[in-house]
Amino acid sequence: MTDEPHIGTIKLWGTEPLPPDVSRSLQRLAQSDDVCHVAVMPDVHLAGDVCNGTAISTRNLIYPSAVGGDIGCGMLAIACGLAADVLSNEVTAGRVLAELNRWIPSNKHLRQRVPEQLPGGLVEHSLSSSTLENSKARDGRFQLGTLGRGNHFVELQSDSDGQLWLMVHSGSRAMGQAITAHHMKRTMPSRSGLRYLDASSPDGLAYLSDVDWAIEYARQNRLAMAHAVESFMNAMFSSLFDWSTLIHCHHNHVRREVHFGEELWVHRKGALPAGENEPGVIPGSMGTHSFHVAGRGESLSLRSSSHGAGRTVARHLARQTISRRDLNLQMKGIWFDQRRADALRDEAPSAYKVIHRVMRAQRELTRIIRELKPVLAYKGV
């Protein structure tokens, strides 16, 4: 489908009828100033002012809430150079989980492991305020190579040939939140109440520059974790990762792209870029299959796809309704830290949509290159 949309149109790729609160949120988004088109992914769910699982286009205005606070959040996948059956026994899996816990904290590094400075490009690119520069020197250093909580994870997976892959899901940590909070103070309200910046104004240009920095920070954050995993797995198994297989993508950003014959600002919040043959990674929920994909370049999706399975049960409800026993049953056959089971109940697979239904709903948007099943899952608490 390549017809040019009308102003404020909504195109949905869905797995089921939308909940009323999600529909209201999408209508509000479509009615906001300068919004040309809203593309809704099959993993859409409520998340603040703008739903996760959306891509929107504008001509002149930037909506920070349509990017979200975790700017640059995304996925990394790489082949480990090992057969997945190296994790076939409890002792070895326990050693790997212990090393993950040692080298990849969920919040921040211990002081003795903090890098003296950030990677070069992150140092040379100054942020738009002294407050953010101070955060960069403090939080930026202490959190580089850390995972975060919620749906962020490090997972070891097996492909159809029995080969082991690493998958990392994380973002810009406290820095993305700080950048978003700083710039939201300078926004103006649209007729829908959503707040914007003019892309050509000094404030808009400052936000866009800081977004670029946060995207690079998130990329370096995932790479730091991948290198840490490679280091201890090499010590354990005498094997290095195959970096020629690296897939690296992010799903929270705003950038200039050409759609429908004109340059537009495309905002993606929980939506993976899916240009023609563009590589990507779509995870399932903890304990379910994940996918390496190539985009199909569908124009009405703004060349986007889902970024995962999408929640169906809010975290507070999941904690009330999903027991530790439920989690263990749903995670049968997958190694994870049993000491964290109570804290991970809101991340149980039953709190998410069925990933295979999501993938079927977006056949127009992506084609599957590789399907992977989880072997070992590590999440922060």
Secondary structure, DSSP 4 states (H G I P E B T S, - for coil): --PPPPTTEEEE--SSPPPHHHHHHHHHHHTSTTEEEEEEEEEEE--TTS-EEEEEEESSEE-GGGT-SSTT-EEEEEEEEEEGGGG-SHHHHHHHHHHHHHHS-SS---GGGS-SS--HHHHHS--SSHHHHHHIIIIIHHHTT---STT-EEEEEE-TTSEEEEEEEE--HHHHHHHHHHHHTT-EE-TTS-EEEETTSHHHHHHHHHHHHHHHHHHHHHHHHHHHHHHHHHHHHS---EEEEEEEEE-EEEEEEEETTEEEEEEEESEEE--TT-EEEE--STTS-EEEEEE---GGGTSEEESS--BSS-HHHHHHH--HHHHHHHTTT-B--GGGTGGGGGGSGGGB--HHHHHHHTTTTEEEEEEEEEEEEE---
